[in-house]
Amino acid sequence: MQEMIRQARGDRLFPGEGGLDLRGLLGALPADLPISLEIPCAKSMPALERVRRALAATQAMLDAR
């Protein structure tokens, strides 16, 4: 349980990299519903790289919708 809490609070994967069915979840939502990203990541990386990876992963997820 402690590991799940640690991951949830501070070390998540980018969309599509984890085990959650995000495509299924997004498919159940209205297409015009605003969404936001919250991806705390323990891995150190430059902010611009993090934003680029988050954008690319999210765009791929939405395009597959």
N, CA, C and O atoms as a MOPAC input file, in Angstrom:
PM7 MOZYME 1SCF
protein

 N      0.81900 1    -1.18600 1     0.00000 1
 C      0.00000 1     0.00000 1     0.00000 1
 C      0.87500 1     1.26700 1     0.00000 1
 O      0.55000 1     2.25100 1    -0.66500 1
 N      1.96000 1     1.23000 1     0.73500 1
 C      2.85800 1     2.38700 1     0.78100 1
 C      3.42100 1     2.70000 1    -0.60000 1
 O      3.56400 1     3.86700 1    -0.96300 1
 N      3.73900 1     1.66300 1    -1.37000 1
 C      4.27600 1     1.87000 1    -2.71700 1
 C      3.22200 1     2.48800 1    -3.63100 1
 O      3.54700 1     3.34600 1    -4.45200 1
 N      1.98800 1     2.07400 1    -3.50400 1
 C      0.91200 1     2.66100 1    -4.30400 1
 C      0.73400 1     4.14000 1    -3.97600 1
 O      0.53300 1     4.95900 1    -4.87300 1
 N      0.80600 1     4.47300 1    -2.71600 1
 C      0.67400 1     5.86900 1    -2.28800 1
 C      1.84000 1     6.68800 1    -2.81400 1
 O      1.64400 1     7.81000 1    -3.27900 1
 N      3.05600 1     6.14600 1    -2.74800 1
 C      4.23000 1     6.86000 1    -3.25200 1
 C      4.09000 1     7.15200 1    -4.73700 1
 O      4.35700 1     8.26700 1    -5.18500 1
 N      3.67300 1     6.15500 1    -5.49100 1
 C      3.51000 1     6.35100 1    -6.92900 1
 C      2.41000 1     7.35800 1    -7.23600 1
 O      2.58300 1     8.21900 1    -8.09800 1
 N      1.30400 1     7.26100 1    -6.55600 1
 C      0.17600 1     8.15700 1    -6.80400 1
 C      0.52300 1     9.60700 1    -6.50000 1
 O      0.07700 1    10.52300 1    -7.19200 1
 N      1.30800 1     9.80300 1    -5.47900 1
 C      1.63200 1    11.16600 1    -5.05800 1
 C      2.82900 1    11.77300 1    -5.77200 1
 O      2.89500 1    12.99300 1    -5.92500 1
 N      3.77700 1    10.95400 1    -6.21400 1
 C      4.98900 1    11.57500 1    -6.70400 1
 C      5.75600 1    10.87300 1    -7.80700 1
 O      6.86700 1    11.28900 1    -8.13400 1
 N      5.19500 1     9.81400 1    -8.39600 1
 C      5.96900 1     9.11400 1    -9.42100 1
 C      5.04200 1     8.39000 1   -10.38700 1
 O      4.93700 1     7.16400 1   -10.36300 1
 N      4.38000 1     9.15300 1   -11.22700 1
 C      3.45700 1     8.56500 1   -12.20500 1
 C      4.13100 1     8.44400 1   -13.56000 1
 O      5.12600 1     9.11100 1   -13.84300 1
 N      3.57200 1     7.58700 1   -14.38200 1
 C      4.04000 1     7.41400 1   -15.75300 1
 C      3.26500 1     8.36400 1   -16.66900 1
 O      2.20900 1     8.87800 1   -16.30000 1
 N      3.80300 1     8.58500 1   -17.85200 1
 C      3.10000 1     9.41500 1   -18.82000 1
 C      1.91300 1     8.62800 1   -19.37900 1
 O      1.91000 1     7.39800 1   -19.33500 1
 N      0.90400 1     9.33200 1   -19.90600 1
 C     -0.27700 1     8.64000 1   -20.44100 1
 C      0.11900 1     7.55900 1   -21.44600 1
 O      0.95300 1     7.77900 1   -22.32400 1
 N     -0.49900 1     6.38400 1   -21.29500 1
 C     -0.23100 1     5.26600 1   -22.18600 1
 C      0.91700 1     4.38300 1   -21.75300 1
 O      1.09800 1     3.30400 1   -22.31800 1
 N      1.69700 1     4.79700 1   -20.77600 1
 C      2.84200 1     4.00600 1   -20.31600 1
 C      2.48800 1     3.09300 1   -19.14800 1
 O      3.23800 1     2.17100 1   -18.82700 1
 N      1.36800 1     3.34400 1   -18.52400 1
 C      1.00800 1     2.57000 1   -17.34000 1
 C     -0.01600 1     1.49300 1   -17.62500 1
 O     -0.29000 1     1.17600 1   -18.78200 1
 N     -0.57100 1     0.94000 1   -16.58600 1
 C     -1.50700 1    -0.15900 1   -16.70600 1
 C     -2.96500 1     0.23900 1   -16.73200 1
 O     -3.82900 1    -0.61400 1   -16.93100 1
 N     -3.26300 1     1.51300 1   -16.53500 1
 C     -4.66000 1     1.95800 1   -16.56800 1
 C     -5.18000 1     2.00800 1   -18.00000 1
 O     -4.43400 1     2.32400 1   -18.92700 1
 N     -6.44000 1     1.70000 1   -18.17600 1
 C     -7.07800 1     1.77500 1   -19.48400 1
 C     -7.54700 1     3.21300 1   -19.72800 1
 O     -8.74100 1     3.50500 1   -19.66700 1
 N     -6.59800 1     4.09700 1   -20.00100 1
 C     -6.95000 1     5.50300 1   -20.20500 1
 C     -7.80400 1     5.69600 1   -21.45100 1
 O     -8.70000 1     6.54000 1   -21.46000 1
 N     -7.53900 1     4.92800 1   -22.49900 1
 C     -8.36600 1     5.03900 1   -23.71500 1
 C     -9.81800 1     4.70800 1   -23.38300 1
 O    -10.73400 1     5.40700 1   -23.81600 1
 N    -10.02200 1     3.65600 1   -22.62500 1
 C    -11.37700 1     3.27200 1   -22.22500 1
 C    -12.03300 1     4.33800 1   -21.36800 1
 O    -13.20700 1     4.65700 1   -21.55100 1
 N    -11.26200 1     4.89400 1   -20.42000 1
 C    -11.79800 1     5.95300 1   -19.56800 1
 C    -12.15400 1     7.18700 1   -20.39100 1
 O    -13.22500 1     7.76700 1   -20.21400 1
 N    -11.26200 1     7.58600 1   -21.28400 1
 C    -11.53300 1     8.74600 1   -22.13200 1
 C    -12.71400 1     8.48600 1   -23.05400 1
 O    -13.50300 1     9.39400 1   -23.31900 1
 N    -12.84400 1     7.26300 1   -23.54400 1
 C    -13.94600 1     6.92300 1   -24.43600 1
 C    -15.30200 1     7.00300 1   -23.75900 1
 O    -16.32400 1     7.16600 1   -24.42600 1
 N    -15.31600 1     6.89000 1   -22.44200 1
 C    -16.57200 1     6.96700 1   -21.69500 1
 C    -16.97600 1     8.41200 1   -21.38200 1
 O    -18.08500 1     8.66600 1   -20.91200 1
 N    -16.07200 1     9.34400 1   -21.64400 1
 C    -16.34900 1    10.74900 1   -21.35100 1
 C    -16.82500 1    11.48500 1   -22.59800 1
 O    -16.50900 1    11.07200 1   -23.71400 1
 N    -17.58100 1    12.56800 1   -22.42700 1
 C    -17.96800 1    13.37500 1   -23.58700 1
 C    -16.72300 1    13.92100 1   -24.28500 1
 O    -15.75300 1    14.30100 1   -23.62900 1
 N    -16.75500 1    13.95700 1   -25.61500 1
 C    -15.59200 1    14.37600 1   -26.40600 1
 C    -15.18600 1    15.81500 1   -26.13000 1
 O    -14.01600 1    16.16300 1   -26.29300 1
 N    -16.12400 1    16.65800 1   -25.71600 1
 C    -15.80600 1    18.07100 1   -25.50400 1
 C    -15.50500 1    18.40700 1   -24.04400 1
 O    -15.41700 1    19.58000 1   -23.68300 1
 N    -15.34800 1    17.39700 1   -23.21700 1
 C    -15.05800 1    17.62500 1   -21.79900 1
 C    -13.60500 1    18.04800 1   -21.62200 1
 O    -12.70700 1    17.34000 1   -22.07900 1
 N    -13.35000 1    19.17400 1   -20.97700 1
 C    -11.95600 1    19.57800 1   -20.73700 1
 C    -11.27300 1    18.56900 1   -19.80300 1
 O    -11.87900 1    18.06600 1   -18.85800 1
 N    -10.01800 1    18.29300 1   -20.08800 1
 C     -9.22800 1    17.42600 1   -19.21600 1
 C     -7.92900 1    18.15200 1   -18.86600 1
 O     -7.53300 1    19.10000 1   -19.54400 1
 N     -7.29000 1    17.70500 1   -17.82200 1
 C     -5.99600 1    18.27400 1   -17.44800 1
 C     -5.05900 1    17.12600 1   -17.08000 1
 O     -5.49100 1    16.01100 1   -16.78700 1
 N     -3.79000 1    17.42900 1   -17.10500 1
 C     -2.77700 1    16.43100 1   -16.77600 1
 C     -2.18700 1    16.71300 1   -15.40600 1
 O     -1.97400 1    17.86500 1   -15.02600 1
 N     -1.93100 1    15.65300 1   -14.68300 1
 C     -1.20500 1    15.73700 1   -13.41500 1
 C     -0.26200 1    14.55100 1   -13.40900 1
 O     -0.66900 1    13.41600 1   -13.15800 1
 N      1.01900 1    14.82900 1   -13.69100 1
 C      1.99000 1    13.74400 1   -13.84400 1
 C      3.22700 1    14.01800 1   -12.98900 1
 O      4.28400 1    14.35400 1   -13.52400 1
 N      3.10700 1    13.87800 1   -11.66700 1
 C      4.31400 1    14.02300 1   -10.86200 1
 C      5.28900 1    12.89800 1   -11.21200 1
 O      4.89500 1    11.73900 1   -11.33600 1
 N      6.52500 1    13.24500 1   -11.36500 1
 C      7.52600 1    12.28000 1   -11.82300 1
 C      8.77200 1    12.39500 1   -10.94400 1
 O      9.35200 1    13.47200 1   -10.81300 1
 N      9.17100 1    11.28500 1   -10.35100 1
 C     10.35400 1    11.29600 1    -9.49000 1
 C     11.64300 1    11.35300 1   -10.30000 1
 O     12.67800 1    11.79100 1    -9.79700 1
 N     11.58000 1    10.91200 1   -11.55000 1
 C     12.75900 1    10.92000 1   -12.40800 1
 C     13.12100 1    12.35600 1   -12.76400 1
 O     12.27300 1    13.11900 1   -13.22800 1
 N     14.35600 1    12.71400 1   -12.55000 1
 C     14.80800 1    14.06200 1   -12.84900 1
 C     14.97300 1    14.24300 1   -14.35400 1
 O     15.64500 1    13.45100 1   -15.01500 1
 N     14.34800 1    15.30000 1   -14.89100 1
 C     14.50700 1    15.62600 1   -16.30300 1
 C     14.21200 1    17.11000 1   -16.47200 1
 O     13.47000 1    17.69400 1   -15.68200 1
 N     14.78700 1    17.71200 1   -17.48900 1
 C     14.52300 1    19.13400 1   -17.73200 1
 C     13.03000 1    19.37600 1   -17.96600 1
 O     12.33600 1    18.53100 1   -18.53200 1
 N     12.55800 1    20.51200 1   -17.53600 1
 C     11.13300 1    20.84500 1   -17.63600 1
 C     10.62900 1    20.76700 1   -19.07700 1
 O      9.53800 1    20.25100 1   -19.31900 1
 N     11.40600 1    21.26900 1   -20.03100 1
 C     10.96900 1    21.25800 1   -21.42600 1
 C     10.81500 1    19.82400 1   -21.94700 1
 O      9.88500 1    19.53500 1   -22.70000 1
 N     11.71800 1    18.93300 1   -21.55100 1
 C     11.60600 1    17.53200 1   -21.95300 1
 C     10.34600 1    16.90700 1   -21.34800 1
 O      9.63000 1    16.16200 1   -22.01700 1
 N     10.08800 1    17.21400 1   -20.09700 1
 C      8.90300 1    16.67500 1   -19.42500 1
 C      7.62900 1    17.13300 1   -20.13400 1
 O      6.71100 1    16.34200 1   -20.35300 1
 N      7.58200 1    18.41500 1   -20.48900 1
 C      6.40700 1    18.95100 1   -21.18300 1
 C      6.25500 1    18.31200 1   -22.55400 1
 O      5.14600 1    17.94800 1   -22.94500 1
 N      7.34500 1    18.17100 1   -23.28500 1
 C      7.28500 1    17.55200 1   -24.61400 1
 C      6.79900 1    16.10900 1   -24.52800 1
 O      5.96400 1    15.68400 1   -25.32600 1
 N      7.31500 1    15.36500 1   -23.57100 1
 C      6.89200 1    13.96900 1   -23.40700 1
 C      5.42700 1    13.87500 1   -23.00400 1
 O      4.69000 1    13.02400 1   -23.50300 1
 N      5.01100 1    14.75200 1   -22.10300 1
 C      3.61000 1    14.75400 1   -21.66700 1
 C      2.68900 1    15.10100 1   -22.83500 1
 O      1.65000 1    14.46500 1   -23.01400 1
 N      3.05800 1    16.09600 1   -23.62000 1
 C      2.24900 1    16.50200 1   -24.76800 1
 C      2.16600 1    15.38600 1   -25.79900 1
 O      1.07900 1    15.07800 1   -26.28800 1
 N      3.29700 1    14.77700 1   -26.13800 1
 C      3.32600 1    13.71100 1   -27.14200 1
 C      2.49400 1    12.51900 1   -26.68100 1
 O      1.72100 1    11.96700 1   -27.46500 1
 N      2.64000 1    12.12100 1   -25.43800 1
 C      1.90400 1    10.97300 1   -24.91700 1
 C      0.40500 1    11.25300 1   -24.86800 1
 O     -0.40500 1    10.38500 1   -25.19200 1
 N      0.04400 1    12.45100 1   -24.46600 1
 C     -1.36200 1    12.81600 1   -24.39400 1
 C     -1.96700 1    12.93200 1   -25.78000 1
 O     -3.09200 1    12.48500 1   -26.00400 1
 N     -1.24200 1    13.52200 1   -26.70800 1
 C     -1.75000 1    13.64200 1   -28.07500 1
 C     -1.95500 1    12.26700 1   -28.70100 1
 O     -2.95300 1    12.04400 1   -29.38700 1
 N     -1.03300 1    11.35200 1   -28.47400 1
 C     -1.17500 1     9.99300 1   -28.99900 1
 C     -2.40200 1     9.31300 1   -28.40300 1
 O     -3.12100 1     8.59800 1   -29.10100 1
 N     -2.63800 1     9.53600 1   -27.12300 1
 C     -3.79200 1     8.95000 1   -26.45400 1
 C     -5.09200 1     9.51400 1   -27.03000 1
 O     -6.03900 1     8.76700 1   -27.27500 1
 N     -5.13600 1    10.80600 1   -27.24200 1
 C     -6.34600 1    11.44000 1   -27.77300 1
 C     -6.56300 1    11.07300 1   -29.23700 1
 O     -7.70500 1    10.89200 1   -29.65900 1
 N     -5.49900 1    10.96100 1   -30.01200 1
 C     -5.63500 1    10.59300 1   -31.42200 1
 C     -6.17100 1     9.17200 1   -31.58100 1
 O     -6.88400 1     8.87900 1   -32.54100 1
 N     -5.83400 1     8.30100 1   -30.65100 1
 C     -6.28500 1     6.90500 1   -30.71000 1
 C     -7.72300 1     6.74600 1   -30.23500 1
 O     -8.31200 1     5.67300 1   -30.37100 1
 N     -8.27300 1     7.78600 1   -29.69100 1
 C     -9.62000 1     7.77400 1   -29.13000 1
 C    -10.61800 1     7.59400 1   -30.17000 1
 O    -11.81300 1     7.55900 1   -29.88000 1

